């Protein structure tokens, strides 16, 4: 969905043996379960949770590191941005109850009484195993609410891609903050649907007004609109549903989705989605009930994608927030020449999931819309993060966050 061709760099993290057994990683605001992005005001709480399918009691620790606006290690030491400890053991864990797939559910709130974050900015949270190896990492942002960021999304004015792209324009209003040199002191990050792989950086304001910066770009902030995400719902794990053709019980439940068709050559059809995200829920429990953390079971979900012939010199992947938009052997599809379809089978905790299909070529470049198409009508969410580092300051503060949604009536 981004206009840029993206290189696959960070996906190698999933290659470790531990990562194979870690599932359903969530990092979300504790008091707002309907907000999927781990972006909160400084002082508010994020909750990190995950399942270990080994179903034993491992000693996991979390580590928090302050980062620059472009996600490099900050020059600050931990005692400059944390009161307490930057690394601590995760002591809150419990075993699954009455599930075919046993697992151990871990969770930790950040900040907490042992780790108080005192500076705004980008933070990288790492989970470390008993061998002091990083199992996985997640990004989050703590911001100061001292500017107002207005975001508007329009159909692209690019004549060659007006039917496929969207343009994002935004303003930064800073009545109480003195910005002397915006090109040096301000950095902005813009991305689509909470997917850091779509990020656009290095944007400069087109107009500088007293107490206001305007980013009314018409080309630099173009995104491919993509398509509405596909979805499935396994809260009723024993029965089929709208998008699940059949269910079988073996050692685990197996949910077989209806075969999807490529949508690149089809017309746009509105289909409500949650922009690639997922919600854990069961028949009796929902995402805001903590008992779903240990009472929701796992099933093997079988995906299939219709393809008369395989994509030449490309691999196809199932794509979504369920694994942080990463590509690995786990979500890679295989081509069945007899049935002329791509197949993949992945374990999912009970819930409602969005997903799409993407391709990866031999140069490790990813195409987010080759399979599903791209349409300007697609309802997407865009996020703008404003970083401020005046002359003499040692770190990038986050002084504002704005969100905007595409409206077809514009």
C-alpha positions in Angstrom: 0.0 0.0 0.0 3.0 2.3 0.1 4.3 4.0 -3.0 7.9 2.8 -2.2 9.3 -0.6 -3.0 10.2 -1.9 0.4 13.3 -4.0 1.2 13.0 -6.8 3.7 15.6 -6.2 6.4 14.0 -6.8 9.8 12.2 -10.0 9.0 15.2 -12.2 9.9 14.2 -12.0 13.6 11.6 -14.7 13.0 14.3 -17.2 12.2 15.1 -18.2 15.8 13.7 -21.3 17.3 12.0 -19.5 20.0 10.1 -17.2 17.6 8.5 -20.3 16.1 6.7 -20.9 19.3 5.8 -17.3 20.3 2.4 -16.3 18.9 -0.2 -13.6 19.3 2.1 -10.8 20.3 0.1 -7.7 21.2 1.3 -4.2 22.3 -1.6 -1.9 22.8 -2.9 0.8 25.1 -4.1 -0.8 28.3 -7.2 1.4 28.8 -8.2 1.6 25.1 -8.7 -1.8 23.6 -10.1 -0.4 20.4 -6.9 1.4 19.7 -4.4 -0.9 17.9 -1.4 1.3 17.6 1.1 1.4 20.5 1.2 5.2 20.5 0.2 6.9 23.7 0.7 10.1 25.7 3.7 10.1 28.1 2.5 8.6 31.4 -0.2 6.4 29.9 0.2 2.6 30.0 0.9 0.0 27.2 0.2 -3.7 27.7 2.5 -6.2 26.1 1.3 -9.8 25.9 2.2 -13.0 24.0 1.7 -16.7 24.1 4.4 -19.4 24.3 3.2 -22.6 22.7 5.8 -24.6 24.5 3.4 -24.3 27.5 6.2 -24.2 30.1 7.5 -21.6 32.5 10.4 -19.7 30.9 12.1 -16.7 32.4 11.4 -13.9 29.9 12.6 -10.4 30.5 11.7 -7.1 28.8 14.1 -4.4 27.9 13.3 -0.8 26.9 15.6 1.3 24.8 15.1 5.0 23.7 15.5 5.5 20.0 16.1 8.4 17.6 13.4 9.6 15.2 14.8 7.2 12.6 15.0 4.2 15.0 18.7 4.3 15.8 19.9 3.9 19.3 19.7 7.1 21.3 22.8 8.8 22.8 21.1 8.9 26.2 21.8 6.4 28.9 18.9 4.6 30.4 18.9 6.6 33.6 18.2 9.7 31.5 14.8 8.4 30.3 13.9 5.8 32.9 13.4 5.9 36.6 14.0 2.4 37.8 15.2 -0.4 35.6 15.4 -0.7 31.8 15.3 -4.5 32.0 13.1 -6.6 34.2 11.7 -10.1 34.4 8.1 -10.7 33.2 6.5 -12.2 36.3 2.8 -12.2 35.1 2.1 -15.4 33.3 -0.6 -18.1 33.4 -1.3 -21.4 31.7 -4.1 -21.9 29.2 -7.4 -23.4 30.5 -9.4 -26.1 28.7 -7.7 -25.7 25.3 -6.5 -28.3 22.9 -3.4 -26.3 22.3 -1.6 -25.7 25.6 0.3 -22.5 26.0 1.6 -20.0 28.6 0.3 -16.5 28.4 2.7 -13.7 29.4 2.0 -10.0 30.0 3.6 -6.9 31.3 2.5 -3.3 31.6 4.8 -0.5 30.5 5.5 1.8 32.3 5.2 0.1 35.7 6.4 0.7 39.2 9.9 -0.7 38.3 10.1 1.1 35.0 8.9 4.7 34.8 9.5 6.4 31.4 10.3 10.1 31.8 11.0 11.2 28.2 8.9 11.2 25.1 10.1 9.6 21.9 10.5 6.3 20.1 11.1 3.2 22.2 12.1 -0.3 21.2 10.8 -3.0 23.5 12.7 -6.3 23.4 11.7 -9.6 25.0 14.7 -11.6 26.0 14.9 -15.3 26.9 16.8 -17.1 29.6 19.8 -17.4 27.3 19.8 -13.6 26.9 18.8 -13.8 23.3 16.2 -11.4 21.8 13.1 -13.4 21.0 11.2 -10.5 19.4 11.0 -6.7 19.4 8.2 -4.2 19.1 8.1 -0.4 18.5 6.1 2.0 20.5 5.9 5.8 20.9 5.3 8.0 23.9 4.4 11.6 23.0 3.8 15.0 24.6 0.5 16.5 23.6 1.8 20.1 23.0 1.0 20.5 19.3 -2.0 19.9 17.2 -1.6 17.9 14.1 -4.3 18.1 11.5 -4.4 15.3 8.9 -6.4 15.2 5.7 -6.5 12.4 3.0 -7.5 13.0 -0.6 -7.7 11.2 -3.9 -4.3 11.5 -5.6 -3.9 14.3 -8.2 -1.3 12.2 -10.0 -3.0 11.7 -13.4 -1.3 8.4 -14.1 -2.4 6.8 -10.8 -5.4 8.8 -9.7 -7.6 5.7 -9.5 -5.0 3.9 -7.3 -3.4 6.4 -5.0 -4.2 8.6 -2.0 -2.5 11.8 -1.0 -2.0 12.8 2.7 -1.6 16.5 3.7 -1.2 17.7 7.2 -0.4 20.7 9.4 1.5 21.2 12.7 0.2 23.9 14.9 2.6 24.9 17.7 1.4 28.0 19.5 3.4 27.2 22.7 6.6 25.9 21.1 9.3 28.0 19.6 10.6 26.4 16.4 13.5 28.4 15.0 14.6 26.2 12.2 12.0 23.7 11.1 14.2 22.0 8.5 16.7 21.1 11.3 14.6 20.9 14.4 11.5 19.0 13.1 11.2 15.5 11.7 8.0 13.9 10.7 7.0 10.3 10.1 4.0 9.4 8.0 2.6 5.8 7.6 -0.4 3.9 6.7 -2.6 1.5 8.8 -0.1 1.3 11.7 2.3 -0.5 9.4 5.9 0.7 9.8 6.8 -0.8 6.5 4.9 1.9 4.7 6.7 4.8 6.4 7.6 8.0 4.5 10.3 10.2 6.1 12.4 13.3 5.3 9.4 15.5 4.5 9.9 19.3 4.7 7.1 21.9 5.2 6.0 23.7 2.0 4.9 26.7 4.0 6.1 28.1 7.3 3.7 30.4 9.1 3.8 31.9 12.6 3.1 29.0 14.9 2.2 26.7 12.0 3.9 24.3 9.5 2.0 23.2 6.4 2.8 20.0 4.6 0.6 20.3 1.5 2.5 18.0 -0.7 0.9 16.5 -3.8 3.5 13.9 -4.8 5.8 13.1 -1.9 3.0 12.0 0.3 1.2 9.7 -2.2 0.4 6.2 -1.0 -1.1 3.3 -2.9 -4.6 2.9 -1.7 -4.4 -0.8 -1.7 -7.6 -2.8 -1.1 -9.8 -3.5 1.9 -8.4 -6.4 3.9 -9.9 -9.9 3.8 -11.0 -11.4 7.1 -12.0 -14.5 9.0 -13.5 -15.0 12.4 -12.8 -18.1 14.6 -14.5 -17.2 17.8 -16.9 -20.1 17.1 -14.0 -22.5 16.7 -16.2 -25.6 16.2 -18.3 -24.3 13.3 -18.0 -22.7 9.9 -18.9 -19.1 9.3 -19.2 -16.5 6.6 -15.6 -16.9 5.3 -14.8 -20.3 6.8 -15.8 -23.2 4.5 -15.4 -26.1 6.9 -13.9 -27.0 10.3 -12.3 -30.3 11.2 -11.1 -31.5 14.6 -7.8 -33.4 14.7 -5.1 -32.8 17.3 -6.3 -29.2 17.0 -9.2 -27.6 15.2 -8.5 -26.9 11.5 -10.4 -24.0 9.9 -10.4 -24.0 6.1 -11.1 -20.7 4.5 -12.9 -20.3 1.1 -10.4 -19.9 -1.7 -9.6 -16.3 -2.3 -9.3 -14.8 -5.8 -6.8 -12.1 -6.9 -8.5 -8.8 -6.8 -6.1 -6.6 -8.8 -8.2 -6.8 -12.0 -11.6 -6.5 -10.2 -13.5 -3.4 -9.4 -13.4 -1.9 -5.9 -15.9 -3.3 -3.5 -16.4 -1.8 0.0 -15.8 -4.2 2.7 -15.6 -3.0 6.3 -12.3 -4.0 7.9 -10.0 -3.0 10.9 -7.1 -2.0 8.6 -5.1 -5.2 8.9 -5.4 -5.7 12.7 -6.8 -8.5 14.8 -8.9 -8.9 18.0 -8.7 -11.9 20.3 -12.2 -13.3 21.3 -14.0 -16.5 21.9 -17.6 -17.7 21.8 -18.2 -16.6 25.4 -15.4 -14.0 25.9 -14.3 -10.9 24.0 -11.1 -8.9 23.7 -11.8 -6.7 26.7 -12.3 -9.7 29.0 -8.9 -10.8 30.2 -10.1 -14.4 30.6 -9.9 -14.7 26.8 -6.2 -14.4 27.2 -6.0 -18.0 28.5 -9.4 -19.5 27.5 -9.1 -18.8 23.7 -7.9 -21.9 21.9 -5.7 -22.1 18.8 -6.7 -23.5 15.4 -4.8 -24.2 12.2 -6.2 -21.8 9.6 -5.8 -23.0 6.0 -5.5 -20.3 3.3 -5.8 -20.8 -0.4 -5.4 -18.3 -3.3 -6.5 -19.0 -6.8 -3.7 -18.8 -9.4 -3.9 -20.3 -12.9 -0.1 -20.3 -12.8 2.5 -19.3 -10.2 3.8 -15.7 -10.0 7.0 -15.8 -12.0 10.2 -15.5 -9.8 8.1 -14.4 -6.9 6.9 -15.8 -3.6 3.5 -15.1 -2.1 2.8 -14.5 1.6 -0.2 -14.1 3.9 0.2 -10.6 5.3 -1.2 -8.7 8.3 -0.7 -7.4 11.8 -1.0 -10.9 13.2 2.8 -11.2 12.8 3.7 -7.6 12.7 3.6 -7.5 8.8 6.7 -9.6 8.6 7.7 -12.2 6.0 9.0 -15.6 7.0 8.8 -19.2 6.1 5.9 -19.4 8.5 3.5 -17.3 6.4 5.0 -18.2 3.0 2.6 -19.9 0.6 3.3 -22.9 -1.6 1.9 -23.5 -5.1 -0.1 -26.6 -5.8 0.1 -27.1 -9.6 -2.6 -29.8 -9.5 -5.2 -27.5 -7.9 -3.7 -24.3 -9.3 -3.8 -22.6 -6.0 -1.4 -21.2 -3.4 -1.7 -22.8 0.0 -0.6 -21.9 3.5 -1.5 -23.2 7.0 -0.9 -21.0 10.1 -1.9 -21.3 13.8 -4.1 -18.5 15.0 -5.6 -17.9 18.4 -9.4 -17.5 18.4 -10.5 -14.1 17.2 -11.2 -11.8 14.3 -8.3 -11.3 11.8 -7.6 -9.1 8.8 -5.2 -10.3 6.2 -4.0 -9.7 2.6 -1.6 -11.3 0.1 1.7 -9.8 -1.0 4.5 -10.9 -3.3 8.3 -10.9 -2.8 10.7 -11.0 -5.8 14.2 -12.3 -6.1 15.6 -8.9 -5.1 13.8 -9.0 -1.8 11.4 -6.3 -2.8 7.8 -6.5 -1.7 4.7 -5.6 -3.7 1.7 -4.9 -1.5 -0.9 -4.7 -4.2 0.1 -7.1 -7.0 -2.4 -9.7 -5.8 -5.2 -7.6 -4.1 -5.0 -4.5 -6.3 -4.9 -0.8 -5.3 -7.9 1.6 -5.4 -8.2 5.2 -4.3 -11.6 4.5 -2.6 -10.0 2.2 0.0 -10.6 3.3 3.6 -7.2 3.7 5.2 -5.9 5.3 8.3 -2.8 7.5 8.3 -0.6 8.5 11.2 1.7 11.5 11.5 4.3 11.6 14.3 6.1 14.9 15.0 9.7 14.8 16.4 11.3 17.9 17.9 15.1 18.3 18.6 16.1 21.9 19.0 19.7 23.0 18.9 21.6 21.7 21.9 19.0 19.0 22.8 20.3 15.4 23.0 17.2 13.5 22.0 14.2 13.5 19.7 11.1 14.5 21.6 7.7 13.5 20.2 5.5 16.7 20.5 2.4 15.6 18.6 0.6 12.8 16.8 -2.2 13.1 14.3 -4.5 10.7 12.5 -6.5 11.0 9.3 -8.9 8.8 7.4 -9.8 8.7 3.7 -13.2 10.0 2.9 -14.6 9.2 -0.6 -16.7 12.3 -0.6 -13.6 14.5 -0.8 
